[in-house]
Amino acid sequence: MGKKIAVIGSGFSGLSAAAYLAKAGNEVHVFEKHDQPGGRARQFKTEEGYVFDMGPSWYWMPDIIDNFFTDFGSKTSDFFELISLNPQFEMIFADDKIAVPENLDELKILFEKIEEGAGSQLEKFMKSAKFKYEVGMQDFVNKPCHNWAEFISPKIARSALKLDLLSNFRNYVAKYFKNEKLRTLMEFPVIFLGASPKNIPALYSLMNYGGYALGTHYPVGGFYQLVLAMKHVAEKQGAIFHFSKIVESINTENGSVISLTVNGNKLDFDTVVASSDYHHTETLLNKVDRNYSEEYWKNRVFAPSSLIYYLGINQTLPNLRHHTLFFEHDLDEHIDCIYEDKKWPEKPLFYVCCPSKTDQGVAPEGKENVFLLMPLATGINDEEAVREKYLVAMLKRLENHLGISDLMTMIEYKRSYCVQDFISDYNAYDGNAYGLANTLGQTAVLKPKIRNKKIKNLFYTGQLTVPGPGVPPSIISGKIVSNEIINAKK
């Protein structure tokens, strides 16, 4: 007989866990504080006719996302059209720009033009990255990570040296490429993992394969289409969603969760899965029942927060790509402001997404939907005047790139989103946007555990536990925790 299970939060890990648990015959209830699913991947529409994805915009590792739907006898094309972007994105430097082509063979030609021999080096790099991707995304990331013994297998042992687990990503890239721009291009994907390339294991060159080789995609209608598709799958399995519901406490007795207090009402459950912020979830427990102390969280390395602007532009912007990265300044200088100095950067790097270049449904005809994102230290002052100062600076650089002026006067819709918004909307620890950084000291078994050590029927999923930050890892995280629960009852 199935259990009555509560899932707190409907981000990607919560949606995933709900679907798998319901498929296994459990009565699953998902509680979401907002009026729609998705968590950080929510979407909003404006009176002017703009449709904004609030968070994720890079659709990478399509095979991992496909695997979720395959597990339920469906496919992504049942729910939305996926477009492969060409170019995948454009990277702007102080004196040059590089557009990354859709085709890997064309990318090799581009590398060769920039640095003699770099084309063949890219081929070698991607061959190794493909191996890491296939081993890492199949054998590594699907582990619950209770202990290191899970990683003792003949296949992993044979693969250990090839996986480059102990070397750092920066030194690894430097072995292949001398040109600084090519190095920056290759280092960029690991920024998604929330740490400096010098602190990320070289294993994560698998990100380069998952992005550059498998391509950058866009679901027509926005990233939110993936949220709706996963919700549909979960509901088809029998999961029930409850919106505008705030979980106020997790009530325990004799080492077990017995109920949740939701909007003032006590609801009984056999098992609870927290897809909500891990630290916040623990504050809903008595102190003696928590996995980790406040001191523990203070000593973790968190991925960045972000300053985001959602802009509706009242005319088209020629020469702007779907994805554009502004890297005219030093990467390490910006990263040090995030992790070392904890301050606003003087010479920031930032990212521009303009989905209306691919999908006219997200903006009124003849207008543009523009999303600006600047990685930022967690926990810093983000008052509106400071946000606005950086908006002006980013728009100036965008104007220089596009060869236009007075971009500010073209804005007919504007909304900012920053540290305090991540805290208020998602209970995100210190306002982080991406969870815990995937540093060597916070990988696999060294991440916060997916199971409460004192409460036998309380589990955790999402970007603060295994396997880590990002959309595909969060989907995998939901599957990992559901397997733990399903197998525990056998």
C-alpha positions in Angstrom: 0.0 0.0 0.0 1.3 3.4 -0.9 2.3 6.2 1.5 0.8 9.6 1.9 3.7 11.9 0.9 4.1 15.7 1.1 6.5 17.5 -1.3 7.4 21.0 -0.1 8.0 23.3 -3.1 7.4 22.8 -6.9 10.7 23.7 -8.4 12.3 21.2 -10.8 13.4 18.8 -8.0 9.9 18.9 -6.4 8.2 18.3 -9.7 10.5 15.4 -10.4 10.1 13.8 -7.0 6.3 14.2 -7.1 6.1 12.5 -10.5 8.3 9.5 -9.6 6.6 9.0 -6.1 3.1 9.2 -7.6 4.0 6.7 -10.3 5.1 4.3 -7.6 1.6 4.3 -6.2 1.9 6.9 -3.4 -0.6 9.6 -2.6 1.4 12.7 -3.3 0.6 16.3 -2.3 2.7 19.2 -3.5 2.6 22.4 -1.4 3.8 25.6 -3.2 3.9 29.1 -1.5 3.3 30.8 -4.9 0.3 30.7 -7.1 2.0 28.8 -9.8 4.6 26.0 -10.1 8.3 26.3 -11.0 10.1 28.0 -8.1 12.9 30.0 -9.6 11.6 29.0 -13.0 8.3 30.8 -12.7 7.0 33.0 -15.4 5.1 36.3 -15.4 3.2 38.3 -18.0 2.8 42.1 -18.1 0.0 44.4 -19.1 2.1 45.5 -22.1 2.2 41.9 -23.4 5.6 40.7 -22.4 6.2 37.2 -21.1 9.2 36.8 -18.8 10.9 33.6 -17.6 12.1 34.6 -14.1 15.1 32.3 -13.9 16.6 29.5 -16.0 17.1 30.4 -19.7 19.9 28.0 -20.8 18.4 24.8 -22.0 21.5 22.5 -21.9 21.9 18.7 -21.5 18.7 18.0 -23.5 19.2 14.2 -23.1 19.0 14.4 -19.3 15.7 16.3 -19.5 14.5 13.8 -22.2 15.3 11.0 -19.8 12.7 12.3 -17.3 9.9 12.2 -19.9 11.0 8.8 -21.2 10.6 7.4 -17.7 6.9 8.3 -18.0 6.3 7.1 -21.6 6.4 10.5 -23.1 8.8 13.0 -24.7 9.4 16.7 -24.7 7.9 17.1 -28.1 4.6 16.0 -26.7 4.5 19.3 -24.7 6.6 21.9 -26.5 8.7 22.7 -29.6 12.5 22.8 -28.9 14.6 25.0 -31.1 18.4 24.6 -31.5 20.0 28.0 -31.4 22.5 29.0 -34.0 24.7 30.7 -32.9 24.3 29.2 -29.5 25.4 32.5 -28.0 27.8 35.4 -28.5 30.6 36.4 -26.2 31.7 40.1 -26.2 35.3 41.0 -25.4 36.9 44.4 -25.1 38.3 44.2 -28.7 36.4 41.3 -30.3 33.4 39.0 -30.2 33.0 35.3 -30.7 29.7 33.7 -31.8 29.6 30.0 -30.9 28.1 28.0 -33.8 25.5 25.3 -33.4 27.8 22.7 -35.1 30.9 21.4 -33.3 32.8 21.0 -36.5 32.2 24.7 -37.3 33.4 25.5 -33.7 36.6 23.6 -34.4 37.2 25.8 -37.5 36.6 28.9 -35.5 39.0 27.8 -32.8 41.7 27.1 -35.4 41.3 30.7 -36.8 41.8 32.2 -33.4 44.8 29.9 -32.4 46.8 27.6 -34.5 46.3 24.0 -33.5 43.3 24.9 -31.3 40.9 23.1 -33.6 42.5 19.7 -33.0 42.9 20.6 -29.3 39.2 21.2 -29.1 38.5 17.8 -30.6 40.7 16.2 -27.9 39.1 18.3 -25.2 35.6 17.3 -26.3 36.5 13.7 -26.6 37.6 13.6 -23.0 34.6 15.8 -22.0 32.2 13.4 -23.7 33.7 10.5 -21.7 33.2 12.5 -18.5 29.7 13.4 -19.5 28.7 9.8 -20.2 30.3 8.4 -17.0 29.5 11.4 -14.8 25.9 11.9 -15.8 25.1 8.2 -15.6 27.2 6.8 -12.8 28.2 9.7 -10.6 25.2 12.0 -10.4 22.7 9.3 -9.7 24.2 8.3 -6.4 22.4 9.3 -3.1 25.9 10.0 -1.7 25.4 8.5 1.8 29.0 7.4 1.8 32.0 7.0 -0.5 31.5 3.2 -0.8 28.8 4.0 -3.4 31.6 5.1 -5.8 33.5 1.8 -5.5 32.9 0.0 -8.7 35.2 -1.5 -11.4 33.9 1.0 -14.0 34.5 4.0 -11.8 37.9 2.6 -10.7 38.9 2.2 -14.3 37.7 5.7 -15.1 39.2 7.5 -12.1 42.2 9.0 -13.9 40.3 10.0 -17.0 37.7 11.8 -14.9 40.3 14.3 -13.5 38.6 14.4 -10.1 41.5 16.1 -8.3 42.8 18.7 -10.8 41.1 22.1 -11.1 39.3 23.2 -14.2 41.4 26.3 -14.9 44.7 24.4 -15.1 42.9 21.7 -17.1 41.7 24.2 -19.8 45.2 25.8 -19.9 46.7 22.5 -21.0 44.6 22.7 -24.2 44.5 26.4 -25.1 46.9 29.3 -24.8 44.6 32.0 -26.2 42.9 33.9 -23.3 39.7 34.4 -25.1 39.4 30.7 -25.9 40.2 29.9 -22.3 37.5 32.2 -21.1 35.0 30.7 -23.6 35.8 27.2 -22.2 35.7 28.3 -18.6 32.4 30.1 -18.9 30.1 27.0 -18.5 31.3 26.1 -15.0 30.1 29.5 -13.7 26.7 27.8 -13.7 28.2 25.6 -10.9 28.7 28.6 -8.7 32.5 28.9 -8.2 35.7 30.0 -9.8 37.2 27.7 -12.4 40.2 27.4 -10.2 38.1 25.8 -7.5 36.0 23.5 -9.7 37.1 19.9 -10.4 38.2 19.3 -14.0 35.5 16.6 -14.1 33.1 19.4 -15.0 34.5 19.8 -18.5 31.5 17.6 -19.0 29.5 20.9 -18.9 31.3 21.9 -22.1 30.1 18.8 -23.8 26.6 19.1 -22.4 26.5 22.6 -23.8 28.7 23.2 -26.8 28.5 19.7 -28.3 24.9 18.8 -27.5 23.8 22.4 -28.3 21.9 25.3 -26.7 18.2 25.0 -27.1 15.0 27.1 -26.4 11.5 25.8 -25.7 9.0 27.9 -27.7 6.8 29.8 -25.1 9.7 30.0 -22.7 11.5 27.8 -20.2 8.3 27.7 -18.2 7.0 25.2 -20.8 9.2 22.6 -19.2 7.7 23.4 -15.8 4.2 23.0 -17.2 5.2 19.8 -18.9 6.6 18.2 -15.8 3.6 19.3 -13.7 1.4 17.6 -16.3 3.4 14.4 -16.0 3.2 14.5 -12.2 -0.6 15.1 -12.3 -1.1 12.3 -14.8 0.6 10.0 -12.2 -1.9 11.2 -9.6 0.1 14.0 -7.8 -2.1 16.8 -6.4 -0.8 20.4 -6.4 -1.8 23.0 -3.7 -0.8 26.6 -4.5 -0.6 29.6 -2.3 0.1 27.2 0.6 2.9 28.1 3.1 4.4 25.3 5.2 4.8 26.8 8.6 6.2 23.9 10.5 7.3 20.2 10.2 5.8 18.4 13.2 7.7 15.4 14.6 7.1 12.7 17.2 9.4 9.9 18.3 11.9 10.4 15.4 9.3 10.7 12.7 7.4 13.5 10.9 3.7 13.1 11.7 2.3 16.3 10.1 2.9 19.6 8.4 1.3 22.9 9.5 0.1 24.5 6.3 -1.6 27.9 6.4 -2.5 27.2 10.0 -3.9 23.7 9.4 -2.2 20.5 10.5 -2.1 17.8 7.8 -0.9 14.3 8.5 1.7 12.6 6.3 3.8 9.4 6.3 6.8 11.0 4.5 7.9 14.5 3.7 10.2 15.6 0.8 11.6 19.1 1.1 12.3 20.7 -2.3 12.4 24.0 -0.5 15.6 25.8 0.5 17.4 23.2 2.7 18.4 25.7 5.4 14.9 27.2 5.5 13.4 23.7 5.7 15.5 23.0 8.8 14.2 26.1 10.5 10.7 24.5 10.3 12.0 21.8 12.7 12.9 21.8 16.3 16.6 22.5 16.7 17.4 19.0 18.0 15.9 17.5 14.8 18.0 19.5 12.3 20.8 18.0 10.3 23.0 21.1 10.4 23.7 24.0 12.7 23.8 27.7 11.7 27.5 27.6 11.9 27.6 24.8 9.3 25.7 27.0 6.8 27.8 30.0 7.5 30.9 28.0 6.5 29.4 26.7 3.2 30.5 28.2 -0.1 27.3 29.3 -1.8 26.9 29.9 -5.5 26.2 33.6 -6.4 23.1 35.6 -6.1 22.2 37.7 -9.1 21.0 41.1 -10.1 18.3 40.6 -12.7 16.4 43.1 -14.8 13.3 42.2 -16.8 12.9 44.8 -19.5 10.3 45.4 -22.2 11.9 47.4 -25.0 9.5 49.3 -27.3 11.4 48.7 -30.5 13.6 46.0 -32.1 17.3 45.8 -31.3 19.2 44.9 -34.4 22.4 42.7 -34.0 21.4 41.3 -30.6 21.5 37.5 -30.2 19.3 35.3 -28.1 22.1 34.9 -25.6 25.0 37.4 -25.2 27.7 37.4 -22.6 29.6 40.6 -21.9 33.1 39.6 -20.8 35.0 42.8 -21.7 36.6 42.8 -18.2 38.6 40.3 -16.1 36.7 37.2 -15.0 38.8 36.7 -11.8 38.2 40.3 -10.7 34.5 39.8 -10.8 34.7 36.3 -9.2 36.8 37.7 -6.3 34.1 40.3 -5.6 31.6 37.4 -5.3 33.6 35.0 -3.1 36.5 36.9 -1.5 35.5 40.5 -1.1 31.7 40.2 -1.0 31.1 43.5 -2.7 29.5 44.9 -5.8 32.0 44.6 -8.7 33.6 47.7 -10.2 33.9 46.1 -13.6 31.1 43.5 -13.8 30.5 40.8 -16.3 26.9 40.2 -17.2 24.5 38.2 -19.5 21.7 39.4 -21.8 18.9 37.1 -22.9 16.6 38.3 -25.7 14.2 35.4 -26.3 12.0 37.5 -28.6 14.8 37.0 -31.2 13.6 33.4 -31.4 10.1 33.6 -30.1 7.9 36.5 -31.0 5.2 35.2 -28.6 7.1 36.6 -25.6 6.9 40.2 -26.7 4.5 42.4 -28.6 5.2 42.7 -32.4 8.1 45.0 -33.2 9.3 45.0 -29.6 11.9 43.0 -27.6 11.9 41.0 -24.4 15.3 41.6 -22.6 16.6 39.8 -19.5 19.8 41.1 -17.9 21.7 39.1 -15.3 24.8 39.9 -13.3 26.3 37.4 -10.9 26.6 38.9 -7.4 27.8 38.1 -3.9 25.2 36.7 -1.6 24.1 38.7 1.5 25.0 42.2 0.3 23.1 45.4 0.2 20.9 45.6 -2.9 18.7 48.7 -2.4 17.0 50.0 -5.5 19.4 52.9 -6.1 22.3 50.4 -6.3 20.5 48.2 -8.6 19.6 51.1 -10.9 23.3 52.2 -11.0 24.3 48.9 -12.4 21.4 48.9 -14.9 22.7 52.1 -16.3 26.2 50.6 -16.6 24.9 47.4 -18.3 22.7 49.4 -20.7 25.7 51.6 -21.7 27.7 48.5 -22.6 24.8 47.0 -24.5 24.4 50.3 -26.4 28.1 50.2 -27.4 27.8 46.7 -28.6 24.6 47.4 -30.7 25.8 50.8 -31.9 22.7 52.6 -30.6 22.0 55.3 -27.9 19.3 56.2 -25.5 18.3 52.6 -24.7 16.9 53.7 -21.4 14.2 55.8 -23.2 13.1 52.7 -25.1 12.1 50.8 -21.9 8.4 50.6 -21.4 8.5 47.9 -18.8 11.1 47.4 -16.0 11.4 45.1 -13.0 14.5 44.4 -10.9 15.2 41.3 -8.9 18.1 40.8 -6.5 19.3 39.4 -3.2 16.4 40.4 -1.0 13.9 39.1 -3.6 15.5 35.6 -3.6 15.2 35.6 0.2 11.6 36.7 0.3 10.3 34.6 -2.6 12.3 31.4 -2.2 13.7 31.6 1.4 17.1 31.3 -0.3 19.9 31.3 2.2 21.7 34.7 2.1 19.8 35.3 -1.2 21.7 32.7 -3.2 20.4 32.1 -6.7 22.0 28.7 -7.6 22.5 26.7 -4.4 25.8 25.5 -3.1 29.0 25.8 -5.2 30.3 22.6 -6.7 33.8 23.0 -5.1 36.0 20.0 -4.3 35.0 20.3 -0.6 31.3 20.3 -1.5 31.0 17.5 -4.0 29.1 14.2 -3.7 29.3 12.8 -0.2 30.4 16.2 1.1 27.1 17.9 0.2 24.2 18.2 2.7 22.6 14.8 3.0 19.3 13.9 1.2 18.0 12.2 4.3 17.5 13.7 7.8 19.8 11.9 10.3 17.3 12.0 13.1 13.9 12.0 11.4 13.6 8.8 9.5 10.8 9.9 7.1 12.1 13.4 6.2 14.1 13.8 2.9 15.7 16.8 1.1 16.1 17.4 -2.6 17.2 20.2 -4.9 20.2 22.4 -5.6 21.5 22.5 -2.0 22.0 18.7 -2.0 23.1 16.1 -4.5 23.9 16.3 -7.3 24.1 20.1 -7.3 22.9 23.3 -9.0 21.3 23.5 -12.4 18.0 22.3 -14.0 19.1 18.8 -15.1 20.8 18.1 -11.8 17.7 19.3 -9.9 15.5 16.9 -12.0 18.0 14.1 -11.2 17.9 15.1 -7.5 14.1 14.5 -7.4 14.6 11.1 -8.9 17.3 10.2 -6.5 15.3 11.0 -3.4 12.2 9.3 -4.7 14.2 6.1 -5.3 15.4 6.3 -1.7 11.8 6.5 -0.5 10.5 3.8 -2.8 13.3 1.4 -2.0 13.0 2.0 1.7 9.5 0.6 1.8 10.5 -2.7 0.1 
